[in-house]
């Protein structure tokens, strides 16, 4: 049986998924929690996954408690153990007006912010210390997960006064972990993505995409910032794609969505202007910074990552320069790919510690 065909709704039966209710309708987000480190002073990172690879953070989860971190991996809506989207919500994603789509994304952001606030209270997380060196929380979106993390920050103005007050004391960082251009609504050249390439047989697209997403790319002279320097279609042979060392864990990691009509497909195809507005509001809007005054913003990238993610890095750098040059911090890890958290979890933990320091 093809491991990629294993149903995500049946996976992770041996893992301790929990859920938190995030609205009055009973909507739930599921999560895995590394647990608190020994001692009282630690930082908590909430990480939201990307497409297909719903549970790829398990290696950093295992290392977190002995590293002074608490990591909470949140499953997005429509992924295992979290609430699916309703038919009405899917209709909005497919055919909604621009206003409908703005509200839809804002609601997804509020779900994430509510989750964080409930988790803070339920587990009595330590706030940011007086000297700013310990405590508090960070919100990280990995890959397509940046859609909902940017929506979360950009929707902060809609939170109740009590939640605003609490998160202002806790939120120390927003981490954009290797976002592709599509997650931020940024223009892209090249725009190729194998999941939607009609030249690839539909039955092979998910498998092809998984191998492509996890490849190590040997790009040309990235310092030129030219799209012509990017390797687009084929990863390098100098290191095997990450999926080749996931073979014992595929049924726990992967949840392939429908190729053409799944919710992630709608998000990638139908929300470009709304995603761009959310990303720019989260990262560059002065009013957002007033609401969350202790929040630093980091763009975390890897120089062997996907071409779409390198293009996003350049786009964020350009936007940051246009806004004065000091609103977004940048960290580029040499030799790492889109799945550093799986292939090199110890090094990934050290990067996370730097970003939340």
N, C-alpha and C positions, 0 to 999 in steps of 0.2 A: 504493500500500500504506500502510495506517495505520501511522505510525511507532511507535505504542504497541503494535503487535502484533509488533514485532521481538523475537525470542527473546533473553532475557538470557543464556542459555548460550552464545550465539554472539557476544555483543558484546565490544567493547574488544579486538579481535584485534590492534590496532596498539599497544596500551598495554602497559607493562612490568609486568604483574601477576607477583608472586612469591607463594610460599606458605611458611608455617611450620607444622611438625607440632606439635600441642599435646597429644597424649596417646599412650599406648603402642599404641593401636588404629590409629594412622596418620591420625587426624582432622587436617585441615588448614584453616587460615584464610588466605585470600588478602589481598593488600594492595597498595596503591600507596604509594611512598615518594618524598617530594620530594627526598631526599638531604640531606646535611649542609651547613650554611652554611659559608662561608669562615671559618676561625678555629676555635678549640677550645671556646670558651664559647658554648653555645647550649642552648635548651630544646627538648624533643621533645614533640609533642602527638599522642597516639593518638586518632583520631576514629572512632566507630562510627556508621554511617548508620541512617536510619529506614526506613519502608516505601516500596516502589516505587522511590524515587530512590536507587539504590545507588551512584552514582558522581558525585554532585553537588559534590564537594569539589575538583574538578580545578582550578578557578581559584585557590583559595587554595594548593593544592599548588604551582602555578607561581610564586607570589609568595613562598613561604616562604623559600627559600634566601637571597634578598637582604634578608630582613627579620629575620635572626637566629633563625629558627625552623626546626625540622624537623617536618614534618607527615606522619603515616602514617595513611592511610585504610584501615581494616580492613573487609572484607566479612564479614558475619555468615554463620553456617551457613544453607544453603539458598539462598544467593545466589551469583552467578557466581564460579566458580573456587574457592570454599570447599566443604567437604564437605557433601553433602546430609544431611538427617536420614534415619535408617533407618526402616523400617516400624515397628519396635518403639518408636522415639522418637516418631513421629507418633501411634501408639496412646496413648502416655502423655499427649501433649498433648491428645488428643481425649477420652479416657475415664479417665485415671489418677486414682488417689486423691490426696488432699491431700498425703500423705507423698511419693508418687511425684513430684508436681509440685514440691515443695520440693527434692528431690534433683535433678530435671531442671534447674531454674534454677541451682542451685549448680554443677552440672557445666558449664553454659554460662559461668558466671562464672569458673570455674577455667580454662577454655579461653582466655579473654581475659587473665587474669593470667599464664598460662604463655606466651602469645604475647609479652606485654610483656617478661617476664623473658628469654625466648630472644632477642628483638630487642636488648635491652640488651647481652647478652653477645656476640652475633654482630657487632654494629656498634660495640661498645666506646663506648657513649654516655657523655658526661660526667655524673657524679653531681652532686647539689646541692652547690654550693661551701660552704666553711666559713662564709662570711658570708650564705649563703642567697640570693644575688642572681642566680646563674647556674646552669645545668645542671639535671639532673633531668628528669622526665617528668610530663606531665599526661594524664589519661584523660578524654575528652569523649564523652558520648553525645548525639547529635542526634536529637530527636524520639523515635520508637519505639526507637532505639538505646539509650536510657536503661534499657531492660529489662535488657540484658546488662551494661551498665557498673555499674549498681547491684548486680546479682548478683555482679559481679566483686569489688567492694569488700566486700560482705557475706560473701563466701566466703573472705576472706583468712585466716581462722583455720584453714582446711583446707590451706593451703600448707605445703610442707616447711620446716624451719627455715632452710635456706640461702636459699630464695626469699623467705621473710619478711624475713630480714636484708637482702637485696639491695634489695627494694622499699621497705623502710623508709628506705633511704638515697636513693632515687630519686624516689618518688612525691610530688610537690609540690602537685598539685591534682586534684580531681574536678570536672568541669564538667558540669552538667545544662543542656544547650543546648536551650532551648525544648521541654521535654517536654510532651506532652499528658497530661491526667489519666489516660488509660488506661494509659500506660507506667509509672505509679507506683502504680496501684491506688487512686487517689484518687476520691472520689465526684464526679460531674459533673452539673451542670444548666446548660445543656441537654446532652444526650448524643448529639445527632445527628451522624452520620458518613455521608457519601454512599455509601461503599463497601457499606454494609449497608442502604440505604434501599430497601425493596421497591417503592416508587413509581417508582424510576428503573429503566428496563429494564436487565437484567443486562449486555447487550452495551455499554451506555454508562457503566457505573458507574466503571470505571477511568479513562476519559477525563474524566468529570465530577469525580472525586476529584482527579485531577492538577491540574485548573484551580482547584478549591477550595483545595487545599493550598497552591498557589503565589500565591493572591490577596493583595491588600493590603486589610485590613479597617479601616474607619473606625468604631471603637467610640465609644460615648458617654462619659460621665464615669467613667473608670476609677477615679478616686480614691474613688468611692462604694463600690467593691468589690461592686457589685450585679450579678448575672447579667443583670438586665434592661437593663444598659448595653451589653451585648455584641451586636454584629452577628454573626449565626449562619450564615445561609444564603447571603448574597450579599456578595461583595467590593466594594470601592469602585472607582469609575471614575477616580480621580485618578492611578492608576498601573497599568499593565497587569500581569496576573499574570506571575510569573517565567517560566512555561513558554513564554510568547510570545517570549522571547529565547533559548530553548533549541533552536529548530527545527533548527539545523545540528548539534546534538549529541545529539538524543533517543536515538538507537540506542546511544550510549555511556553515557547517564545512567540510563535507565529499565530496570527489570526488573519488569514487572507480575506479581505473584504470582497464583495462583488466587483468585478473589473470595471463595469461600465455604469452601473446605476447605484453604487453604494454612496453613503453619506460623504466619505472622503473625496470621492470623485466629484460630487456636487461642490464641495468646498473649494477644490482646486480649479474647477472650471467656471464657476458662476459668481465668485465673490471678490474678484480682483480689486475693484475700487474700495470696497469695504475693508478688505485686509490691509491695503496700503494705508488707509486712514487710521485704522487701529494701531498699526505698528508705529506710525509717526506720532500719534497722540501719546502712546505709551512711552516712547523714547525721548521725545523732544518738546512736548507741550508743557509750558510753565505751570499751568494750573494743576496738572498731574503731579508735578514735583512738589507743589505746595501741600497737596494731600498726603504725599508719601515722602517726607523730607529726608529720611535716612536711606532711601533706596538708591544704590548705585546700579548702573546698567553696564552689563558686559556682553560683548559679542565674542563667542568662543568658536574658533574655527580650526581646521586641520589642513595641512597643505597637501595631503594625499586623498582628500575627500572628493565628493562629487562635483562636477563642473558647475552645476546649478547653485551649489553652496558657496563656491568661490565667487561667483557672480553676485550673490547676495552680500558677501563680505564687502566687496567693492562698492556695492550700492549703499550699504550702511555707512561705510567710510565717507562716501561723497555727501550723504545727508548730514552726517555729523559735522563735516567741514562747513557745510552751508549754514549750520546752526551754531557756529563759533568754535567747534573743534574739541570741546571738553565735556560733552554730555554722555558719550558712550566710550567705555574702555574696551580695548581689544586684546585678545590673547589668541595667538596662532601657534598650534603645537606642531612641531616638525615631525614628519614621518608617520603621522597618525591619519586614520581614515574616519569615515562617518560613524564607525562602531568602536571607537577607542574604549568606551565603557565596557565592552565585552572582551576585546582582545588584550587590553592593557589596563585592567581595573585598578591596580595599585597606583599606577601613574595617573589615572583619571581621578582617583580620590585626592591626590596631591593637588591637581589642578582645581578641583572643587574647593579645597581648603583655601587656596589662594584667592579664589573669586569671592568667597564669603568672609574673608578676613576683614 
